[in-house]
Amino acid sequence: MNRVILTLLTLIQCMFFVNVLLNEGVIFFNIYIWGVVALTSLMAGVISFNSSSSNIDDSANNYFALTLITISIVSIGCIIYLAIFKPFYL
């Protein structure tokens, strides 16, 4: 179940990146949702990474968690970039 949640959060993060690239911007409401999803994903990834044990099966879970953490940090950086350099999206 944990792996499914991590995968879905990763796909949601990727969806926001595709939305920015295809639409050449975001609607102001989307950036707030993206921020909430990014912070939630970061928290879920850190909790999942810290709670796993050293089993072989959990190493795949660690990779999912680290991928989600990385994508969440990049998302937060992208949101900060949009807030500083394109404030009309806010």
PDB file of N, CA, C and O in Angstrom:
ATOM      1  N   MET A   1       0.825  -1.196   0.000  1.00  0.00           N
ATOM      2  CA  MET A   1       0.000   0.000   0.000  1.00  0.00           C
ATOM      3  C   MET A   1       0.867   1.258   0.000  1.00  0.00           C
ATOM      4  O   MET A   1       0.556   2.249  -0.661  1.00  0.00           O
ATOM      5  N   ASN A   2       1.950   1.193   0.750  1.00  0.00           N
ATOM      6  CA  ASN A   2       2.844   2.338   0.841  1.00  0.00           C
ATOM      7  C   ASN A   2       3.470   2.646  -0.514  1.00  0.00           C
ATOM      8  O   ASN A   2       3.607   3.808  -0.898  1.00  0.00           O
ATOM      9  N   ARG A   3       3.845   1.598  -1.229  1.00  0.00           N
ATOM     10  CA  ARG A   3       4.467   1.779  -2.540  1.00  0.00           C
ATOM     11  C   ARG A   3       3.475   2.379  -3.541  1.00  0.00           C
ATOM     12  O   ARG A   3       3.864   3.162  -4.408  1.00  0.00           O
ATOM     13  N   VAL A   4       2.217   2.019  -3.423  1.00  0.00           N
ATOM     14  CA  VAL A   4       1.188   2.568  -4.311  1.00  0.00           C
ATOM     15  C   VAL A   4       1.013   4.059  -4.058  1.00  0.00           C
ATOM     16  O   VAL A   4       0.911   4.842  -5.003  1.00  0.00           O
ATOM     17  N   ILE A   5       0.978   4.453  -2.800  1.00  0.00           N
ATOM     18  CA  ILE A   5       0.835   5.868  -2.458  1.00  0.00           C
ATOM     19  C   ILE A   5       2.030   6.659  -2.957  1.00  0.00           C
ATOM     20  O   ILE A   5       1.863   7.749  -3.505  1.00  0.00           O
ATOM     21  N   LEU A   6       3.240   6.127  -2.777  1.00  0.00           N
ATOM     22  CA  LEU A   6       4.432   6.821  -3.258  1.00  0.00           C
ATOM     23  C   LEU A   6       4.418   6.959  -4.778  1.00  0.00           C
ATOM     24  O   LEU A   6       4.801   7.998  -5.314  1.00  0.00           O
ATOM     25  N   THR A   7       3.979   5.921  -5.462  1.00  0.00           N
ATOM     26  CA  THR A   7       3.915   5.971  -6.925  1.00  0.00           C
ATOM     27  C   THR A   7       2.884   6.994  -7.396  1.00  0.00           C
ATOM     28  O   THR A   7       3.143   7.749  -8.333  1.00  0.00           O
ATOM     29  N   LEU A   8       1.730   7.022  -6.756  1.00  0.00           N
ATOM     30  CA  LEU A   8       0.696   7.980  -7.149  1.00  0.00           C
ATOM     31  C   LEU A   8       1.128   9.417  -6.882  1.00  0.00           C
ATOM     32  O   LEU A   8       0.866  10.299  -7.700  1.00  0.00           O
ATOM     33  N   LEU A   9       1.780   9.666  -5.760  1.00  0.00           N
ATOM     34  CA  LEU A   9       2.271  11.012  -5.482  1.00  0.00           C
ATOM     35  C   LEU A   9       3.341  11.426  -6.486  1.00  0.00           C
ATOM     36  O   LEU A   9       3.401  12.590  -6.881  1.00  0.00           O
ATOM     37  N   THR A  10       4.186  10.484  -6.901  1.00  0.00           N
ATOM     38  CA  THR A  10       5.197  10.782  -7.919  1.00  0.00           C
ATOM     39  C   THR A  10       4.529  11.137  -9.244  1.00  0.00           C
ATOM     40  O   THR A  10       4.952  12.078  -9.916  1.00  0.00           O
ATOM     41  N   LEU A  11       3.500  10.401  -9.622  1.00  0.00           N
ATOM     42  CA  LEU A  11       2.786  10.697 -10.870  1.00  0.00           C
ATOM     43  C   LEU A  11       2.076  12.049 -10.809  1.00  0.00           C
ATOM     44  O   LEU A  11       2.028  12.768 -11.807  1.00  0.00           O
ATOM     45  N   ILE A  12       1.530  12.397  -9.654  1.00  0.00           N
ATOM     46  CA  ILE A  12       0.879  13.698  -9.505  1.00  0.00           C
ATOM     47  C   ILE A  12       1.896  14.817  -9.656  1.00  0.00           C
ATOM     48  O   ILE A  12       1.613  15.829 -10.297  1.00  0.00           O
ATOM     49  N   GLN A  13       3.079  14.647  -9.071  1.00  0.00           N
ATOM     50  CA  GLN A  13       4.134  15.656  -9.207  1.00  0.00           C
ATOM     51  C   GLN A  13       4.533  15.818 -10.671  1.00  0.00           C
ATOM     52  O   GLN A  13       4.698  16.940 -11.148  1.00  0.00           O
ATOM     53  N   CYS A  14       4.689  14.715 -11.376  1.00  0.00           N
ATOM     54  CA  CYS A  14       5.052  14.768 -12.800  1.00  0.00           C
ATOM     55  C   CYS A  14       3.951  15.431 -13.619  1.00  0.00           C
ATOM     56  O   CYS A  14       4.237  16.121 -14.597  1.00  0.00           O
ATOM     57  N   MET A  15       2.693  15.228 -13.227  1.00  0.00           N
ATOM     58  CA  MET A  15       1.580  15.852 -13.927  1.00  0.00           C
ATOM     59  C   MET A  15       1.662  17.374 -13.844  1.00  0.00           C
ATOM     60  O   MET A  15       1.363  18.058 -14.823  1.00  0.00           O
ATOM     61  N   PHE A  16       2.057  17.909 -12.706  1.00  0.00           N
ATOM     62  CA  PHE A  16       2.184  19.353 -12.576  1.00  0.00           C
ATOM     63  C   PHE A  16       3.309  19.891 -13.456  1.00  0.00           C
ATOM     64  O   PHE A  16       3.173  20.964 -14.042  1.00  0.00           O
ATOM     65  N   PHE A  17       4.428  19.151 -13.556  1.00  0.00           N
ATOM     66  CA  PHE A  17       5.508  19.579 -14.442  1.00  0.00           C
ATOM     67  C   PHE A  17       5.051  19.586 -15.898  1.00  0.00           C
ATOM     68  O   PHE A  17       5.359  20.517 -16.641  1.00  0.00           O
ATOM     69  N   VAL A  18       4.328  18.563 -16.301  1.00  0.00           N
ATOM     70  CA  VAL A  18       3.820  18.499 -17.676  1.00  0.00           C
ATOM     71  C   VAL A  18       2.833  19.635 -17.922  1.00  0.00           C
ATOM     72  O   VAL A  18       2.815  20.213 -19.009  1.00  0.00           O
ATOM     73  N   ASN A  19       2.022  19.957 -16.938  1.00  0.00           N
ATOM     74  CA  ASN A  19       1.067  21.054 -17.059  1.00  0.00           C
ATOM     75  C   ASN A  19       1.788  22.372 -17.294  1.00  0.00           C
ATOM     76  O   ASN A  19       1.352  23.171 -18.123  1.00  0.00           O
ATOM     77  N   VAL A  20       2.874  22.612 -16.587  1.00  0.00           N
ATOM     78  CA  VAL A  20       3.630  23.851 -16.762  1.00  0.00           C
ATOM     79  C   VAL A  20       4.262  23.895 -18.148  1.00  0.00           C
ATOM     80  O   VAL A  20       4.240  24.934 -18.807  1.00  0.00           O
ATOM     81  N   LEU A  21       4.825  22.773 -18.593  1.00  0.00           N
ATOM     82  CA  LEU A  21       5.507  22.749 -19.886  1.00  0.00           C
ATOM     83  C   LEU A  21       4.532  22.865 -21.061  1.00  0.00           C
ATOM     84  O   LEU A  21       4.808  23.589 -22.018  1.00  0.00           O
ATOM     85  N   LEU A  22       3.417  22.174 -21.004  1.00  0.00           N
ATOM     86  CA  LEU A  22       2.479  22.191 -22.124  1.00  0.00           C
ATOM     87  C   LEU A  22       1.671  23.479 -22.203  1.00  0.00           C
ATOM     88  O   LEU A  22       1.415  23.986 -23.296  1.00  0.00           O
ATOM     89  N   ASN A  23       1.276  24.001 -21.075  1.00  0.00           N
ATOM     90  CA  ASN A  23       0.436  25.195 -21.067  1.00  0.00           C
ATOM     91  C   ASN A  23       1.235  26.481 -20.979  1.00  0.00           C
ATOM     92  O   ASN A  23       0.659  27.567 -20.913  1.00  0.00           O
ATOM     93  N   GLU A  24       2.548  26.372 -20.978  1.00  0.00           N
ATOM     94  CA  GLU A  24       3.443  27.524 -20.865  1.00  0.00           C
ATOM     95  C   GLU A  24       3.066  28.389 -19.673  1.00  0.00           C
ATOM     96  O   GLU A  24       3.015  29.614 -19.780  1.00  0.00           O
ATOM     97  N   GLY A  25       2.811  27.778 -18.583  1.00  0.00           N
ATOM     98  CA  GLY A  25       2.450  28.479 -17.369  1.00  0.00           C
ATOM     99  C   GLY A  25       1.407  27.696 -16.601  1.00  0.00           C
ATOM    100  O   GLY A  25       0.973  26.623 -17.020  1.00  0.00           O
ATOM    101  N   VAL A  26       1.026  28.238 -15.503  1.00  0.00           N
ATOM    102  CA  VAL A  26       0.013  27.594 -14.683  1.00  0.00           C
ATOM    103  C   VAL A  26      -1.045  28.616 -14.316  1.00  0.00           C
ATOM    104  O   VAL A  26      -0.779  29.816 -14.245  1.00  0.00           O
ATOM    105  N   ILE A  27      -2.221  28.128 -14.089  1.00  0.00           N
ATOM    106  CA  ILE A  27      -3.279  28.976 -13.566  1.00  0.00           C
ATOM    107  C   ILE A  27      -2.956  29.225 -12.095  1.00  0.00           C
ATOM    108  O   ILE A  27      -2.396  28.353 -11.430  1.00  0.00           O
ATOM    109  N   PHE A  28      -3.296  30.382 -11.591  1.00  0.00           N
ATOM    110  CA  PHE A  28      -2.880  30.755 -10.242  1.00  0.00           C
ATOM    111  C   PHE A  28      -3.334  29.760  -9.195  1.00  0.00           C
ATOM    112  O   PHE A  28      -2.639  29.570  -8.197  1.00  0.00           O
ATOM    113  N   PHE A  29      -4.472  29.120  -9.387  1.00  0.00           N
ATOM    114  CA  PHE A  29      -4.967  28.161  -8.400  1.00  0.00           C
ATOM    115  C   PHE A  29      -4.123  26.892  -8.391  1.00  0.00           C
ATOM    116  O   PHE A  29      -3.936  26.276  -7.342  1.00  0.00           O
ATOM    117  N   ASN A  30      -3.613  26.498  -9.559  1.00  0.00           N
ATOM    118  CA  ASN A  30      -2.807  25.283  -9.652  1.00  0.00           C
ATOM    119  C   ASN A  30      -1.510  25.370  -8.868  1.00  0.00           C
ATOM    120  O   ASN A  30      -1.048  24.361  -8.335  1.00  0.00           O
ATOM    121  N   ILE A  31      -0.915  26.546  -8.785  1.00  0.00           N
ATOM    122  CA  ILE A  31       0.368  26.657  -8.093  1.00  0.00           C
ATOM    123  C   ILE A  31       0.191  26.425  -6.592  1.00  0.00           C
ATOM    124  O   ILE A  31       1.091  25.892  -5.943  1.00  0.00           O
ATOM    125  N   TYR A  32      -0.940  26.812  -6.042  1.00  0.00           N
ATOM    126  CA  TYR A  32      -1.187  26.566  -4.624  1.00  0.00           C
ATOM    127  C   TYR A  32      -1.430  25.081  -4.364  1.00  0.00           C
ATOM    128  O   TYR A  32      -0.943  24.532  -3.376  1.00  0.00           O
ATOM    129  N   ILE A  33      -2.174  24.443  -5.240  1.00  0.00           N
ATOM    130  CA  ILE A  33      -2.385  22.996  -5.107  1.00  0.00           C
ATOM    131  C   ILE A  33      -1.067  22.263  -5.271  1.00  0.00           C
ATOM    132  O   ILE A  33      -0.787  21.312  -4.541  1.00  0.00           O
ATOM    133  N   TRP A  34      -0.248  22.702  -6.233  1.00  0.00           N
ATOM    134  CA  TRP A  34       1.052  22.087  -6.467  1.00  0.00           C
ATOM    135  C   TRP A  34       1.930  22.211  -5.224  1.00  0.00           C
ATOM    136  O   TRP A  34       2.642  21.270  -4.873  1.00  0.00           O
ATOM    137  N   GLY A  35       1.887  23.364  -4.558  1.00  0.00           N
ATOM    138  CA  GLY A  35       2.671  23.549  -3.334  1.00  0.00           C
ATOM    139  C   GLY A  35       2.231  22.623  -2.213  1.00  0.00           C
ATOM    140  O   GLY A  35       3.062  22.050  -1.510  1.00  0.00           O
ATOM    141  N   VAL A  36       0.930  22.479  -2.049  1.00  0.00           N
ATOM    142  CA  VAL A  36       0.416  21.584  -1.007  1.00  0.00           C
ATOM    143  C   VAL A  36       0.785  20.137  -1.310  1.00  0.00           C
ATOM    144  O   VAL A  36       1.190  19.395  -0.415  1.00  0.00           O
ATOM    145  N   VAL A  37       0.645  19.735  -2.575  1.00  0.00           N
ATOM    146  CA  VAL A  37       1.002  18.366  -2.961  1.00  0.00           C
ATOM    147  C   VAL A  37       2.502  18.134  -2.796  1.00  0.00           C
ATOM    148  O   VAL A  37       2.916  17.056  -2.370  1.00  0.00           O
ATOM    149  N   ALA A  38       3.323  19.135  -3.130  1.00  0.00           N
ATOM    150  CA  ALA A  38       4.772  18.989  -2.991  1.00  0.00           C
ATOM    151  C   ALA A  38       5.172  18.829  -1.528  1.00  0.00           C
ATOM    152  O   ALA A  38       6.006  17.983  -1.204  1.00  0.00           O
ATOM    153  N   LEU A  39       4.592  19.622  -0.651  1.00  0.00           N
ATOM    154  CA  LEU A  39       4.920  19.501   0.776  1.00  0.00           C
ATOM    155  C   LEU A  39       4.410  18.182   1.353  1.00  0.00           C
ATOM    156  O   LEU A  39       5.094  17.548   2.157  1.00  0.00           O
ATOM    157  N   THR A  40       3.217  17.773   0.948  1.00  0.00           N
ATOM    158  CA  THR A  40       2.682  16.491   1.403  1.00  0.00           C
ATOM    159  C   THR A  40       3.534  15.332   0.899  1.00  0.00           C
ATOM    160  O   THR A  40       3.800  14.384   1.637  1.00  0.00           O
ATOM    161  N   SER A  41       3.960  15.410  -0.356  1.00  0.00           N
ATOM    162  CA  SER A  41       4.796  14.357  -0.932  1.00  0.00           C
ATOM    163  C   SER A  41       6.154  14.292  -0.252  1.00  0.00           C
ATOM    164  O   SER A  41       6.680  13.207  -0.001  1.00  0.00           O
ATOM    165  N   LEU A  42       6.714  15.448   0.043  1.00  0.00           N
ATOM    166  CA  LEU A  42       8.000  15.478   0.740  1.00  0.00           C
ATOM    167  C   LEU A  42       7.879  14.830   2.114  1.00  0.00           C
ATOM    168  O   LEU A  42       8.737  14.044   2.516  1.00  0.00           O
ATOM    169  N   MET A  43       6.815  15.161   2.826  1.00  0.00           N
ATOM    170  CA  MET A  43       6.604  14.583   4.146  1.00  0.00           C
ATOM    171  C   MET A  43       6.369  13.073   4.060  1.00  0.00           C
ATOM    172  O   MET A  43       6.911  12.314   4.864  1.00  0.00           O
ATOM    173  N   ALA A  44       5.571  12.639   3.096  1.00  0.00           N
ATOM    174  CA  ALA A  44       5.306  11.202   2.936  1.00  0.00           C
ATOM    175  C   ALA A  44       6.566  10.448   2.545  1.00  0.00           C
ATOM    176  O   ALA A  44       6.791   9.333   3.016  1.00  0.00           O
ATOM    177  N   GLY A  45       7.388  11.038   1.692  1.00  0.00           N
ATOM    178  CA  GLY A  45       8.634  10.395   1.284  1.00  0.00           C
ATOM    179  C   GLY A  45       9.616  10.251   2.427  1.00  0.00           C
ATOM    180  O   GLY A  45      10.248   9.206   2.577  1.00  0.00           O
ATOM    181  N   VAL A  46       9.751  11.291   3.233  1.00  0.00           N
ATOM    182  CA  VAL A  46      10.673  11.233   4.373  1.00  0.00           C
ATOM    183  C   VAL A  46      10.190  10.218   5.401  1.00  0.00           C
ATOM    184  O   VAL A  46      10.989   9.442   5.925  1.00  0.00           O
ATOM    185  N   ILE A  47       8.907  10.214   5.690  1.00  0.00           N
ATOM    186  CA  ILE A  47       8.364   9.250   6.655  1.00  0.00           C
ATOM    187  C   ILE A  47       8.542   7.828   6.144  1.00  0.00           C
ATOM    188  O   ILE A  47       8.905   6.936   6.911  1.00  0.00           O
ATOM    189  N   SER A  48       8.290   7.609   4.862  1.00  0.00           N
ATOM    190  CA  SER A  48       8.439   6.271   4.288  1.00  0.00           C
ATOM    191  C   SER A  48       9.896   5.828   4.281  1.00  0.00           C
ATOM    192  O   SER A  48      10.190   4.662   4.540  1.00  0.00           O
ATOM    193  N   PHE A  49      10.799   6.740   3.990  1.00  0.00           N
ATOM    194  CA  PHE A  49      12.217   6.390   3.960  1.00  0.00           C
ATOM    195  C   PHE A  49      12.737   6.063   5.355  1.00  0.00           C
ATOM    196  O   PHE A  49      13.530   5.136   5.524  1.00  0.00           O
ATOM    197  N   ASN A  50      12.295   6.817   6.348  1.00  0.00           N
ATOM    198  CA  ASN A  50      12.770   6.593   7.715  1.00  0.00           C
ATOM    199  C   ASN A  50      12.133   5.378   8.372  1.00  0.00           C
ATOM    200  O   ASN A  50      12.719   4.808   9.292  1.00  0.00           O
ATOM    201  N   SER A  51      10.958   4.968   7.930  1.00  0.00           N
ATOM    202  CA  SER A  51      10.263   3.864   8.591  1.00  0.00           C
ATOM    203  C   SER A  51      10.605   2.500   8.011  1.00  0.00           C
ATOM    204  O   SER A  51      10.192   1.484   8.569  1.00  0.00           O
ATOM    205  N   SER A  52      11.338   2.447   6.922  1.00  0.00           N
ATOM    206  CA  SER A  52      11.615   1.152   6.289  1.00  0.00           C
ATOM    207  C   SER A  52      12.765   0.445   6.990  1.00  0.00           C
ATOM    208  O   SER A  52      13.639   1.080   7.581  1.00  0.00           O
ATOM    209  N   SER A  53      12.749  -0.885   6.912  1.00  0.00           N
ATOM    210  CA  SER A  53      13.817  -1.688   7.505  1.00  0.00           C
ATOM    211  C   SER A  53      14.803  -2.089   6.423  1.00  0.00           C
ATOM    212  O   SER A  53      14.784  -1.522   5.330  1.00  0.00           O
ATOM    213  N   SER A  54      15.660  -3.052   6.705  1.00  0.00           N
ATOM    214  CA  SER A  54      16.723  -3.404   5.768  1.00  0.00           C
ATOM    215  C   SER A  54      16.395  -4.647   4.943  1.00  0.00           C
ATOM    216  O   SER A  54      17.313  -5.336   4.498  1.00  0.00           O
ATOM    217  N   ASN A  55      15.140  -4.948   4.731  1.00  0.00           N
ATOM    218  CA  ASN A  55      14.762  -6.092   3.896  1.00  0.00           C
ATOM    219  C   ASN A  55      15.037  -5.797   2.429  1.00  0.00           C
ATOM    220  O   ASN A  55      15.171  -4.640   2.032  1.00  0.00           O
ATOM    221  N   ILE A  56      15.119  -6.848   1.634  1.00  0.00           N
ATOM    222  CA  ILE A  56      15.297  -6.691   0.190  1.00  0.00           C
ATOM    223  C   ILE A  56      14.090  -5.979  -0.405  1.00  0.00           C
ATOM    224  O   ILE A  56      14.236  -5.125  -1.279  1.00  0.00           O
ATOM    225  N   ASP A  57      12.894  -6.332   0.070  1.00  0.00           N
ATOM    226  CA  ASP A  57      11.676  -5.720  -0.441  1.00  0.00           C
ATOM    227  C   ASP A  57      11.619  -4.239  -0.097  1.00  0.00           C
ATOM    228  O   ASP A  57      11.077  -3.440  -0.861  1.00  0.00           O
ATOM    229  N   ASP A  58      12.177  -3.875   1.046  1.00  0.00           N
ATOM    230  CA  ASP A  58      12.146  -2.484   1.455  1.00  0.00           C
ATOM    231  C   ASP A  58      13.157  -1.628   0.707  1.00  0.00           C
ATOM    232  O   ASP A  58      13.050  -0.402   0.720  1.00  0.00           O
ATOM    233  N   SER A  59      14.137  -2.248   0.056  1.00  0.00           N
ATOM    234  CA  SER A  59      15.075  -1.434  -0.716  1.00  0.00           C
ATOM    235  C   SER A  59      14.361  -0.795  -1.909  1.00  0.00           C
ATOM    236  O   SER A  59      14.673   0.336  -2.281  1.00  0.00           O
ATOM    237  N   ALA A  60      13.409  -1.510  -2.508  1.00  0.00           N
ATOM    238  CA  ALA A  60      12.604  -0.912  -3.579  1.00  0.00           C
ATOM    239  C   ALA A  60      11.757   0.224  -3.025  1.00  0.00           C
ATOM    240  O   ALA A  60      11.568   1.243  -3.690  1.00  0.00           O
ATOM    241  N   ASN A  61      11.245   0.052  -1.808  1.00  0.00           N
ATOM    242  CA  ASN A  61      10.477   1.109  -1.164  1.00  0.00           C
ATOM    243  C   ASN A  61      11.357   2.331  -0.914  1.00  0.00           C
ATOM    244  O   ASN A  61      10.902   3.466  -1.057  1.00  0.00           O
ATOM    245  N   ASN A  62      12.623   2.098  -0.538  1.00  0.00           N
ATOM    246  CA  ASN A  62      13.545   3.215  -0.336  1.00  0.00           C
ATOM    247  C   ASN A  62      13.782   3.974  -1.634  1.00  0.00           C
ATOM    248  O   ASN A  62      13.870   5.202  -1.625  1.00  0.00           O
ATOM    249  N   TYR A  63      13.887   3.258  -2.750  1.00  0.00           N
ATOM    250  CA  TYR A  63      14.074   3.926  -4.036  1.00  0.00           C
ATOM    251  C   TYR A  63      12.858   4.769  -4.407  1.00  0.00           C
ATOM    252  O   TYR A  63      13.003   5.886  -4.903  1.00  0.00           O
ATOM    253  N   PHE A  64      11.665   4.237  -4.168  1.00  0.00           N
ATOM    254  CA  PHE A  64      10.454   5.020  -4.412  1.00  0.00           C
ATOM    255  C   PHE A  64      10.429   6.266  -3.525  1.00  0.00           C
ATOM    256  O   PHE A  64      10.086   7.355  -3.984  1.00  0.00           O
ATOM    257  N   ALA A  65      10.793   6.099  -2.259  1.00  0.00           N
ATOM    258  CA  ALA A  65      10.778   7.226  -1.329  1.00  0.00           C
ATOM    259  C   ALA A  65      11.809   8.280  -1.728  1.00  0.00           C
ATOM    260  O   ALA A  65      11.514   9.474  -1.695  1.00  0.00           O
ATOM    261  N   LEU A  66      13.006   7.853  -2.102  1.00  0.00           N
ATOM    262  CA  LEU A  66      14.035   8.813  -2.510  1.00  0.00           C
ATOM    263  C   LEU A  66      13.659   9.521  -3.808  1.00  0.00           C
ATOM    264  O   LEU A  66      13.944  10.708  -3.973  1.00  0.00           O
ATOM    265  N   THR A  67      13.028   8.805  -4.719  1.00  0.00           N
ATOM    266  CA  THR A  67      12.560   9.435  -5.956  1.00  0.00           C
ATOM    267  C   THR A  67      11.506  10.489  -5.652  1.00  0.00           C
ATOM    268  O   THR A  67      11.532  11.582  -6.217  1.00  0.00           O
ATOM    269  N   LEU A  68      10.587  10.161  -4.765  1.00  0.00           N
ATOM    270  CA  LEU A  68       9.540  11.113  -4.396  1.00  0.00           C
ATOM    271  C   LEU A  68      10.127  12.324  -3.678  1.00  0.00           C
ATOM    272  O   LEU A  68       9.697  13.452  -3.921  1.00  0.00           O
ATOM    273  N   ILE A  69      11.092  12.110  -2.805  1.00  0.00           N
ATOM    274  CA  ILE A  69      11.736  13.224  -2.105  1.00  0.00           C
ATOM    275  C   ILE A  69      12.431  14.138  -3.102  1.00  0.00           C
ATOM    276  O   ILE A  69      12.328  15.361  -3.005  1.00  0.00           O
ATOM    277  N   THR A  70      13.139  13.551  -4.060  1.00  0.00           N
ATOM    278  CA  THR A  70      13.852  14.348  -5.059  1.00  0.00           C
ATOM    279  C   THR A  70      12.888  15.159  -5.919  1.00  0.00           C
ATOM    280  O   THR A  70      13.105  16.349  -6.149  1.00  0.00           O
ATOM    281  N   ILE A  71      11.829  14.517  -6.389  1.00  0.00           N
ATOM    282  CA  ILE A  71      10.850  15.229  -7.219  1.00  0.00           C
ATOM    283  C   ILE A  71      10.149  16.318  -6.408  1.00  0.00           C
ATOM    284  O   ILE A  71       9.841  17.380  -6.949  1.00  0.00           O
ATOM    285  N   SER A  72       9.895  16.078  -5.135  1.00  0.00           N
ATOM    286  CA  SER A  72       9.243  17.083  -4.293  1.00  0.00           C
ATOM    287  C   SER A  72      10.138  18.291  -4.076  1.00  0.00           C
ATOM    288  O   SER A  72       9.666  19.428  -4.097  1.00  0.00           O
ATOM    289  N   ILE A  73      11.423  18.054  -3.867  1.00  0.00           N
ATOM    290  CA  ILE A  73      12.357  19.171  -3.681  1.00  0.00           C
ATOM    291  C   ILE A  73      12.473  19.982  -4.971  1.00  0.00           C
ATOM    292  O   ILE A  73      12.523  21.212  -4.929  1.00  0.00           O
ATOM    293  N   VAL A  74      12.517  19.301  -6.109  1.00  0.00           N
ATOM    294  CA  VAL A  74      12.555  20.009  -7.394  1.00  0.00           C
ATOM    295  C   VAL A  74      11.261  20.793  -7.607  1.00  0.00           C
ATOM    296  O   VAL A  74      11.295  21.905  -8.133  1.00  0.00           O
ATOM    297  N   SER A  75      10.138  20.236  -7.210  1.00  0.00           N
ATOM    298  CA  SER A  75       8.855  20.937  -7.334  1.00  0.00           C
ATOM    299  C   SER A  75       8.831  22.192  -6.477  1.00  0.00           C
ATOM    300  O   SER A  75       8.385  23.248  -6.926  1.00  0.00           O
ATOM    301  N   ILE A  76       9.305  22.078  -5.258  1.00  0.00           N
ATOM    302  CA  ILE A  76       9.341  23.250  -4.377  1.00  0.00           C
ATOM    303  C   ILE A  76      10.268  24.312  -4.959  1.00  0.00           C
ATOM    304  O   ILE A  76       9.965  25.504  -4.904  1.00  0.00           O
ATOM    305  N   GLY A  77      11.397  23.880  -5.515  1.00  0.00           N
ATOM    306  CA  GLY A  77      12.302  24.826  -6.173  1.00  0.00           C
ATOM    307  C   GLY A  77      11.650  25.498  -7.368  1.00  0.00           C
ATOM    308  O   GLY A  77      11.842  26.694  -7.588  1.00  0.00           O
ATOM    309  N   CYS A  78      10.886  24.746  -8.137  1.00  0.00           N
ATOM    310  CA  CYS A  78      10.189  25.305  -9.296  1.00  0.00           C
ATOM    311  C   CYS A  78       9.106  26.287  -8.857  1.00  0.00           C
ATOM    312  O   CYS A  78       8.904  27.313  -9.506  1.00  0.00           O
ATOM    313  N   ILE A  79       8.420  25.988  -7.780  1.00  0.00           N
ATOM    314  CA  ILE A  79       7.397  26.902  -7.265  1.00  0.00           C
ATOM    315  C   ILE A  79       8.040  28.195  -6.783  1.00  0.00           C
ATOM    316  O   ILE A  79       7.511  29.280  -7.025  1.00  0.00           O
ATOM    317  N   ILE A  80       9.173  28.086  -6.105  1.00  0.00           N
ATOM    318  CA  ILE A  80       9.889  29.286  -5.656  1.00  0.00           C
ATOM    319  C   ILE A  80      10.369  30.094  -6.856  1.00  0.00           C
ATOM    320  O   ILE A  80      10.299  31.323  -6.849  1.00  0.00           O
ATOM    321  N   TYR A  81      10.859  29.403  -7.889  1.00  0.00           N
ATOM    322  CA  TYR A  81      11.281  30.087  -9.117  1.00  0.00           C
ATOM    323  C   TYR A  81      10.110  30.843  -9.738  1.00  0.00           C
ATOM    324  O   TYR A  81      10.250  32.008 -10.113  1.00  0.00           O
ATOM    325  N   LEU A  82       8.960  30.188  -9.848  1.00  0.00           N
ATOM    326  CA  LEU A  82       7.788  30.852 -10.419  1.00  0.00           C
ATOM    327  C   LEU A  82       7.338  32.033  -9.564  1.00  0.00           C
ATOM    328  O   LEU A  82       6.900  33.055 -10.092  1.00  0.00           O
ATOM    329  N   ALA A  83       7.445  31.893  -8.252  1.00  0.00           N
ATOM    330  CA  ALA A  83       7.015  32.973  -7.361  1.00  0.00           C
ATOM    331  C   ALA A  83       7.938  34.184  -7.463  1.00  0.00           C
ATOM    332  O   ALA A  83       7.486  35.320  -7.328  1.00  0.00           O
ATOM    333  N   ILE A  84       9.235  33.948  -7.701  1.00  0.00           N
ATOM    334  CA  ILE A  84      10.185  35.059  -7.765  1.00  0.00           C
ATOM    335  C   ILE A  84      10.210  35.695  -9.153  1.00  0.00           C
ATOM    336  O   ILE A  84      10.135  36.918  -9.276  1.00  0.00           O
ATOM    337  N   PHE A  85      10.315  34.876 -10.196  1.00  0.00           N
ATOM    338  CA  PHE A  85      10.528  35.415 -11.533  1.00  0.00           C
ATOM    339  C   PHE A  85       9.248  35.609 -12.347  1.00  0.00           C
ATOM    340  O   PHE A  85       9.254  36.363 -13.320  1.00  0.00           O
ATOM    341  N   LYS A  86       8.170  34.956 -11.977  1.00  0.00           N
ATOM    342  CA  LYS A  86       6.897  35.128 -12.678  1.00  0.00           C
ATOM    343  C   LYS A  86       5.778  35.296 -11.650  1.00  0.00           C
ATOM    344  O   LYS A  86       4.900  34.440 -11.537  1.00  0.00           O
ATOM    345  N   PRO A  87       5.811  36.402 -10.902  1.00  0.00           N
ATOM    346  CA  PRO A  87       4.827  36.548  -9.814  1.00  0.00           C
ATOM    347  C   PRO A  87       3.392  36.732 -10.292  1.00  0.00           C
ATOM    348  O   PRO A  87       2.462  36.643  -9.491  1.00  0.00           O
ATOM    349  N   PHE A  88       3.196  36.986 -11.585  1.00  0.00           N
ATOM    350  CA  PHE A  88       1.825  37.147 -12.068  1.00  0.00           C
ATOM    351  C   PHE A  88       1.068  35.830 -12.070  1.00  0.00           C
ATOM    352  O   PHE A  88      -0.150  35.827 -12.249  1.00  0.00           O
ATOM    353  N   TYR A  89       1.772  34.683 -11.870  1.00  0.00           N
ATOM    354  CA  TYR A  89       1.082  33.401 -11.732  1.00  0.00           C
ATOM    355  C   TYR A  89       0.454  33.249 -10.351  1.00  0.00           C
ATOM    356  O   TYR A  89      -0.431  32.416 -10.157  1.00  0.00           O
ATOM    357  N   LEU A  90       0.906  34.043  -9.403  1.00  0.00           N
ATOM    358  CA  LEU A  90       0.336  33.959  -8.061  1.00  0.00           C
ATOM    359  C   LEU A  90      -0.917  34.780  -8.044  1.00  0.00           C
ATOM    360  O   LEU A  90      -1.584  34.867  -7.013  1.00  0.00           O
TER     361      LEU A  90
END
